[in-house]
């Protein structure tokens, strides 16, 4: 557990709480987005709980991360439609209940299967990072489209901030995915799957990018929600 890990978890906790409180006081259209960003904190929580070695719990963190980015992406898709039609349907509680049911179903799936071994937990994390990296690009394009629709309004800078945040998220998740796919990560070394020291420069560059981008992404997301809360109150 490094200082970057602790900073990442604490900053995502702060960003998650800010986004969740923002959602509670604003229109339903923000609910999926805010809920997803709060779940990011839960998905990263294992970094400050090194005593948790249960394979099911470790895998669940990655599943929560996947659900988080899917909720965020769905929320931005909803907002894009709203920016074109000005129609928003549904209730906040539906979003909360649906998210909770999906989380319970995912946990039930893990519990009825064999407890994941370390290699399986690593596979879950690879899948999580792959989905995050791919959807980050989708969200960047969605946010660009939304910005074009709301350009000139007080909230427009917020969507530019989200674009910056997802660029950082892409670098964060993409750099870790690179390390995992080529077995350059610490978990691969522990499992005897790769030789991380074979390419020290690129490994060090990717690891540094991962740490810095993870912190910058949480700062940018938290900052955007602070800006939006002040703008929309």
SETORVO-700084 format. One record per residue (C-alpha): x, y, z; residue number from 1. Coordinates in pm, whole numbers, plus 50000, padded with zeros to 5 digits. Example, Ala and Ser with C-alpha at 12.3 -4.5 7.8 and 13.67 -1.06 7.14 Angstrom:
BEGIN
R       X       Y       Z     i
R   51230   49550   50780     1
R   51367   49894   50714     2
END
This chain:
BEGIN
R       X       Y       Z     i
R   50000   50000   50000     1
R   50161   50324   49878     2
R   50086   50688   49954     3
R   49928   50709   49608     4
R   49690   50424   49698     5
R   49581   50596   50018     6
R   49545   50932   49841     7
R   49344   50770   49561     8
R   49096   50608   49798     9
R   49053   50916   50015    10
R   49012   51146   49715    11
R   48757   50911   49556    12
R   48574   50901   49888    13
R   48560   51281   49884    14
R   48458   51291   49516    15
R   48197   51020   49573    16
R   48041   51197   49870    17
R   48034   51528   49680    18
R   47873   51365   49376    19
R   47617   51178   49587    20
R   47518   51489   49784    21
R   47494   51678   49454    22
R   47259   51414   49316    23
R   47031   51427   49621    24
R   46976   51799   49575    25
R   46933   51809   49198    26
R   46730   51661   48912    27
R   46702   51284   48861    28
R   46904   51307   48539    29
R   47221   51326   48751    30
R   47138   51023   48969    31
R   47305   50744   48768    32
R   47615   50956   48711    33
R   47654   51048   49078    34
R   47578   50697   49203    35
R   47836   50552   48967    36
R   48108   50789   49084    37
R   48030   50706   49447    38
R   48066   50335   49367    39
R   48418   50405   49238    40
R   48522   50473   49597    41
R   48378   50137   49710    42
R   48553   49957   49425    43
R   48888   50109   49529    44
R   48841   50053   49901    45
R   49044   49730   49906    46
R   49362   49937   49863    47
R   49341   50059   50223    48
R   49227   49723   50360    49
R   49527   49497   50290    50
R   49409   49258   50560    51
R   49114   49157   50342    52
R   49238   48848   50163    53
R   48905   48682   50090    54
R   48889   48607   49717    55
R   48516   48672   49693    56
R   48546   49015   49856    57
R   48842   49108   49637    58
R   48655   49003   49322    59
R   48346   49193   49438    60
R   48548   49516   49445    61
R   48617   49472   49073    62
R   48254   49388   49001    63
R   48148   49706   49182    64
R   48396   49897   48964    65
R   48238   49753   48650    66
R   47887   49840   48771    67
R   48010   50190   48857    68
R   48135   50273   48509    69
R   47827   50120   48345    70
R   47605   50339   48566    71
R   47812   50647   48480    72
R   47800   50572   48107    73
R   47425   50508   48117    74
R   47383   50837   48303    75
R   47575   51036   48043    76
R   47378   50866   47766    77
R   47060   50976   47943    78
R   47196   51328   47974    79
R   47284   51340   47605    80
R   46926   51246   47515    81
R   46803   51506   47765    82
R   47025   51773   47608    83
R   46865   51701   47271    84
R   46502   51657   47376    85
R   46480   51821   47721    86
R   46284   51515   47834    87
R   46381   51334   48153    88
R   46172   51046   48282    89
R   46189   50816   48580    90
R   46246   50852   48953    91
R   46562   50865   49162    92
R   46459   50573   49377    93
R   46438   50352   49068    94
R   46805   50419   49000    95
R   46905   50346   49360    96
R   46694   50029   49383    97
R   46812   49899   49045    98
R   47176   49960   49135    99
R   47130   49785   49469   100
R   46963   49484   49305   101
R   47243   49453   49050   102
R   47502   49464   49330   103
R   47315   49197   49527   104
R   47284   48977   49217   105
R   47656   49012   49147   106
R   47743   48920   49506   107
R   47509   48621   49490   108
R   47681   48505   49170   109
R   48020   48518   49340   110
R   47894   48342   49652   111
R   47745   48044   49467   112
R   48072   47988   49281   113
R   48409   47870   49402   114
R   48597   48138   49597   115
R   48822   48314   49344   116
R   49192   48233   49369   117
R   49455   48509   49338   118
R   49489   48445   48964   119
R   49110   48468   48925   120
R   49098   48793   49122   121
R   49363   48929   48886   122
R   49144   48826   48590   123
R   48853   49020   48740   124
R   49075   49327   48766   125
R   49191   49292   48406   126
R   48828   49277   48292   127
R   48743   49579   48508   128
R   49028   49787   48368   129
R   48948   49684   48010   130
R   48586   49795   48050   131
R   48690   50122   48214   132
R   48944   50202   47942   133
R   48694   50131   47662   134
R   48402   50316   47821   135
R   48626   50612   47906   136
R   48666   50672   47533   137
R   48290   50636   47483   138
R   48222   50884   47762   139
R   48472   51134   47623   140
R   48279   51132   47295   141
R   47943   51153   47476   142
R   48065   51446   47684   143
R   48192   51621   47373   144
R   47847   51585   47218   145
R   47676   51707   47535   146
R   47910   52007   47552   147
R   47813   52105   47198   148
R   47447   52103   47305   149
R   47495   52307   47626   150
R   47775   52534   47503   151
R   47717   52888   47623   152
R   47529   52781   47939   153
R   47673   52807   48293   154
R   47713   52428   48322   155
R   47912   52389   47998   156
R   48255   52419   48171   157
R   48152   52129   48394   158
R   48132   51895   48096   159
R   48473   52009   47979   160
R   48592   51918   48327   161
R   48436   51574   48294   162
R   48623   51528   47965   163
R   48949   51606   48144   164
R   48849   51362   48416   165
R   48785   51081   48169   166
R   49112   51147   47989   167
R   49280   51094   48327   168
R   49067   50785   48389   169
R   49168   50643   48050   170
R   49536   50696   48135   171
R   49483   50548   48483   172
R   49300   50237   48373   173
R   49477   50200   48039   174
R   49825   50208   48192   175
R   49731   49944   48447   176
R   49569   49732   48176   177
R   49893   49748   47978   178
R   50090   49630   48281   179
R   49844   49348   48347   180
R   49815   49222   47990   181
R   50192   49195   47957   182
R   50226   49058   48313   183
R   50439   49352   48424   184
R   50227   49425   48732   185
R   50312   49332   49090   186
R   50040   49067   49104   187
R   50190   48893   48802   188
R   50527   48887   48976   189
R   50372   48741   49292   190
R   50200   48472   49086   191
R   50513   48398   48883   192
R   50340   48492   48558   193
R   50585   48738   48413   194
R   50917   48918   48434   195
R   50833   49281   48528   196
R   51201   49379   48530   197
R   51252   49292   48163   198
R   51153   49642   48047   199
R   51224   49872   48343   200
R   51171   50204   48162   201
R   50830   50130   48013   202
R   50716   49956   48333   203
R   50823   50253   48545   204
R   50659   50498   48303   205
R   50332   50303   48302   206
R   50332   50267   48681   207
R   50395   50640   48728   208
R   50121   50726   48479   209
R   49884   50495   48663   210
R   49949   50652   49002   211
R   49941   51015   48892   212
R   49638   50976   48665   213
R   49442   50792   48935   214
R   49484   51088   49171   215
R   49416   51350   48901   216
R   49097   51173   48792   217
R   48947   51186   49141   218
R   49048   51551   49182   219
R   48892   51648   48849   220
R   48566   51463   48914   221
R   48533   51607   49264   222
R   48615   51954   49135   223
R   48352   51932   48861   224
R   48078   51839   49107   225
R   48178   52125   49337   226
R   48153   52362   49039   227
R   47817   52222   48929   228
R   47677   52236   49283   229
R   47763   52604   49309   230
R   47632   52677   48960   231
R   47299   52496   48993   232
R   47205   52587   49349   233
END
